[in-house]
Amino acid sequence: MHRLCTAATLPEAHLLRDLLAQAGIEAMVFNEHAQGGLGELPFTHAWPEIWIASPADSDRARSVVAAHERPAPAGPDRPCFACGEVSPAHFQLCWQCGREF
């Protein structure tokens, strides 16, 4: 196991873990339940951490995290073909019905 990074929030940690899984990199979220210890633990010790199973995947995993942190390119909003709702260009799914663009 190898610690890859910390996340600002637990949802972000799970999102990163899922993005790594999509890239074929086995990852786990540590400190999922540490938020309850805040006050007795330093807050930096309670941040969610993403660990990868194989240190050999470190470079590829870092590129996945960097791609996630890179701002999405601006573009025109687009309508959903299923429900007609308009979503921002950087959305991958329609926010109204969940259909993939």
C-alpha positions as CSV (number, residue, x, y, z in Angstrom):
1,M,0.0,0.0,0.0
2,H,1.2,3.5,-0.8
3,R,-0.4,6.8,0.2
4,L,-1.2,8.8,-2.9
5,C,-2.9,12.0,-1.5
6,T,-5.3,13.6,0.9
7,A,-8.7,14.9,-0.1
8,A,-10.5,18.0,1.2
9,T,-13.8,16.1,1.8
10,L,-15.0,12.5,2.1
11,P,-17.1,12.8,-1.1
12,E,-14.0,14.0,-3.0
13,A,-12.0,11.1,-1.7
14,H,-14.6,8.6,-3.0
15,L,-14.7,10.4,-6.3
16,L,-11.0,10.1,-6.7
17,R,-11.1,6.4,-5.7
18,D,-13.7,5.8,-8.3
19,L,-11.7,7.7,-11.0
20,L,-8.7,5.6,-10.1
21,A,-10.8,2.4,-10.3
22,Q,-11.9,3.4,-13.8
23,A,-8.3,3.7,-14.8
24,G,-7.6,0.2,-13.5
25,I,-5.8,1.3,-10.3
26,E,-6.8,-0.4,-7.1
27,A,-7.3,2.3,-4.4
28,M,-8.8,2.7,-0.9
29,V,-10.0,5.6,1.2
30,F,-8.6,5.8,4.7
31,N,-9.8,7.9,7.6
32,E,-13.4,7.6,6.5
33,H,-14.7,7.7,10.0
34,A,-12.0,10.0,11.6
35,Q,-14.2,13.1,11.3
36,G,-15.9,12.1,14.6
37,G,-12.5,12.4,16.4
38,L,-12.1,16.1,15.5
39,G,-11.3,18.0,18.6
40,E,-9.3,15.2,20.1
41,L,-7.3,14.5,16.9
42,P,-5.6,17.3,14.9
43,F,-7.8,18.1,11.9
44,T,-4.9,17.2,9.5
45,H,-5.0,13.7,10.9
46,A,-8.7,13.4,10.1
47,W,-8.5,14.3,6.4
48,P,-9.6,11.4,4.1
49,E,-6.6,9.8,2.4
50,I,-6.4,7.9,-0.8
51,W,-4.0,4.9,-0.8
52,I,-3.2,2.8,-3.8
53,A,-2.4,-0.9,-3.7
54,S,0.7,-0.9,-5.9
55,P,3.4,1.7,-5.7
56,A,4.2,0.9,-9.3
57,D,0.9,2.7,-10.2
58,S,2.0,6.0,-8.5
59,D,2.8,7.9,-11.7
60,R,-0.4,6.9,-13.5
61,A,-2.5,7.6,-10.3
62,R,-1.0,11.0,-10.0
63,S,-1.9,11.8,-13.6
64,V,-5.5,10.8,-12.8
65,V,-5.6,13.1,-9.8
66,A,-4.0,15.9,-11.8
67,A,-6.6,15.5,-14.6
68,H,-9.4,15.7,-12.0
69,E,-7.9,18.9,-10.4
70,R,-7.4,20.6,-13.8
71,P,-10.2,23.1,-14.6
72,A,-12.7,21.9,-17.2
73,P,-12.5,23.8,-20.5
74,A,-15.2,26.4,-21.0
75,G,-17.7,25.8,-23.7
76,P,-21.3,26.4,-24.6
77,D,-24.1,24.8,-22.5
78,R,-25.7,21.8,-24.2
79,P,-29.2,20.5,-24.2
80,C,-30.0,16.9,-23.2
81,F,-31.5,14.8,-26.0
82,A,-33.6,12.8,-23.6
83,C,-35.3,15.6,-21.5
84,G,-34.3,18.9,-23.2
85,E,-32.8,20.3,-20.0
86,V,-29.7,22.5,-20.6
87,S,-26.6,21.6,-18.7
88,P,-23.1,23.2,-18.5
89,A,-20.6,22.0,-21.1
90,H,-18.3,20.3,-18.4
91,F,-21.1,18.1,-17.1
92,Q,-20.8,14.4,-18.2
93,L,-24.4,13.6,-17.2
94,C,-27.6,15.6,-17.5
95,W,-28.3,17.0,-14.1
96,Q,-32.1,16.6,-14.6
97,C,-32.4,13.0,-15.9
98,G,-28.9,11.5,-15.5
99,R,-28.5,10.6,-19.2
100,E,-24.9,10.6,-20.4
101,F,-23.9,13.2,-23.0
